[in-house]
């Protein structure tokens, strides 16, 4: 009986730890996926010799990348996206354009859930996509 009680207590403890880590894992996974899609758009621009773009609607959390790739970020994640100004004035849609030389229009995306935040930066000169953890209180 004591062994069964110990196993039940250990199972409850492990389940609590796993469930506490799931929101963070979901946020990290979404940030990695979006960064990968931005890198894919850049690679397609270089490989095809044609400008490519990824659009991200912060309101619906939907993104569209080259070659009909698309997806949606989880509803629990707050999206703050800054892309090409000319395409997003007064809109929730941010556009990240990549050019055949690897350059881009630049911008960044912040994905937040509670106090946890990830930031994806797109360099305008090189088009390099960088993913990093950020503080939730960052401007």
C-alpha positions as CSV (number, residue, x, y, z in Angstrom):
1,X,0.0,0.0,0.0
2,X,2.8,2.4,0.9
3,X,4.6,1.6,-2.4
4,X,1.4,2.4,-4.4
5,X,1.0,5.7,-2.5
6,X,4.6,6.6,-3.3
7,X,4.2,5.8,-7.0
8,X,0.9,7.9,-7.1
9,X,2.7,10.8,-5.4
10,X,5.7,10.6,-7.7
11,X,3.3,10.5,-10.8
12,X,1.4,13.6,-9.6
13,X,4.7,15.4,-9.0
14,X,6.1,14.5,-12.5
15,X,2.8,15.5,-14.1
16,X,2.8,18.9,-12.4
17,X,6.4,19.6,-13.6
18,X,5.6,18.5,-17.1
19,X,2.5,20.6,-17.3
20,X,4.3,23.6,-16.0
21,X,6.8,23.4,-18.8
22,X,4.4,23.0,-21.6
23,X,3.5,26.7,-22.1
24,X,7.2,27.5,-22.3
25,X,7.9,24.7,-24.7
26,X,4.9,25.8,-26.9
27,X,6.3,29.4,-27.0
28,X,9.8,28.3,-27.8
29,X,8.6,25.9,-30.5
30,X,6.5,28.7,-32.1
31,X,9.4,31.0,-32.1
32,X,11.7,28.4,-33.7
33,X,9.2,27.6,-36.3
34,X,8.6,31.2,-37.3
35,X,12.4,31.9,-37.4
36,X,12.9,28.8,-39.6
37,X,10.2,30.1,-42.0
38,X,11.9,33.5,-42.2
39,X,15.2,31.8,-43.0
40,X,13.4,29.7,-45.6
41,X,12.0,32.8,-47.3
42,X,15.5,34.3,-47.4
43,X,17.0,31.1,-48.8
44,X,14.3,31.0,-51.5
45,X,15.1,34.6,-52.5
46,X,18.8,33.7,-52.9
47,X,18.2,30.4,-54.7
48,X,15.5,31.7,-57.1
49,X,17.0,35.1,-57.8
50,X,13.5,36.6,-57.1
51,X,12.4,38.6,-54.1
52,X,10.4,36.6,-51.6
53,X,8.3,37.5,-48.6
54,X,6.8,36.2,-45.5
55,X,3.7,37.9,-44.1
56,X,2.5,37.7,-40.5
57,X,-0.9,38.9,-39.3
58,X,-0.5,39.7,-35.6
59,X,-4.3,39.7,-35.1
60,X,-5.0,36.2,-36.5
61,X,-1.5,34.9,-35.8
62,X,-1.4,33.5,-39.4
63,X,1.8,33.5,-41.5
64,X,2.4,32.9,-45.2
65,X,5.8,32.1,-46.7
66,X,7.0,31.4,-50.2
67,X,5.9,28.3,-52.1
68,X,2.4,28.3,-50.4
69,X,3.8,27.5,-47.0
70,X,1.5,28.8,-44.3
71,X,0.7,28.2,-40.6
72,X,-0.8,29.7,-37.5
73,X,0.8,30.5,-34.1
74,X,-1.1,29.3,-31.0
75,X,-3.8,31.6,-29.7
76,X,-2.2,31.8,-26.2
77,X,0.8,33.6,-27.7
78,X,0.8,37.4,-28.0
79,X,2.4,38.5,-31.3
80,X,4.0,41.9,-31.8
81,X,5.3,42.2,-35.3
82,X,7.2,45.1,-37.0
83,X,7.9,44.6,-40.7
84,X,8.1,46.7,-43.8
85,X,6.5,50.1,-42.9
86,X,5.2,50.8,-46.4
87,X,3.1,47.6,-46.4
88,X,1.9,47.6,-42.8
89,X,0.8,51.2,-42.1
90,X,-2.4,51.0,-40.0
91,X,-2.5,47.2,-40.4
92,X,-1.9,44.2,-38.2
93,X,0.0,42.5,-41.1
94,X,3.8,42.7,-41.1
95,X,5.7,41.9,-44.3
96,X,9.3,40.7,-44.3
97,X,10.8,40.9,-47.8
98,X,14.0,39.2,-48.8
99,X,16.0,40.0,-51.9
100,X,18.3,37.8,-54.1
101,X,21.4,39.3,-52.6
102,X,20.3,38.1,-49.2
103,X,19.3,41.6,-47.9
104,X,15.8,42.3,-46.5
105,X,13.5,45.0,-45.5
106,X,14.2,44.1,-41.9
107,X,12.1,44.1,-38.8
108,X,11.4,42.0,-35.8
109,X,8.7,39.8,-34.1
110,X,8.1,39.4,-30.4
111,X,6.3,36.3,-29.2
112,X,5.1,36.5,-25.6
113,X,3.3,34.3,-23.2
114,X,3.0,35.5,-19.7
115,X,6.4,36.7,-18.5
116,X,8.3,34.6,-21.2
117,X,9.2,36.2,-24.4
118,X,11.2,35.3,-27.6
119,X,12.4,37.9,-30.1
120,X,13.1,37.2,-33.8
121,X,15.2,39.9,-35.5
122,X,15.6,40.2,-39.2
123,X,18.6,42.3,-40.2
124,X,17.9,44.7,-43.1
125,X,21.4,44.7,-44.6
126,X,22.2,41.0,-44.4
127,X,18.7,39.5,-44.0
128,X,20.1,37.3,-41.2
129,X,17.4,36.0,-38.9
130,X,18.3,35.8,-35.2
131,X,16.3,34.2,-32.5
132,X,16.8,35.0,-28.9
133,X,15.1,35.1,-25.5
134,X,13.9,38.5,-24.4
135,X,12.6,40.0,-21.2
136,X,8.8,40.4,-20.9
137,X,9.3,44.0,-19.9
138,X,11.4,44.9,-22.9
139,X,10.0,47.9,-25.0
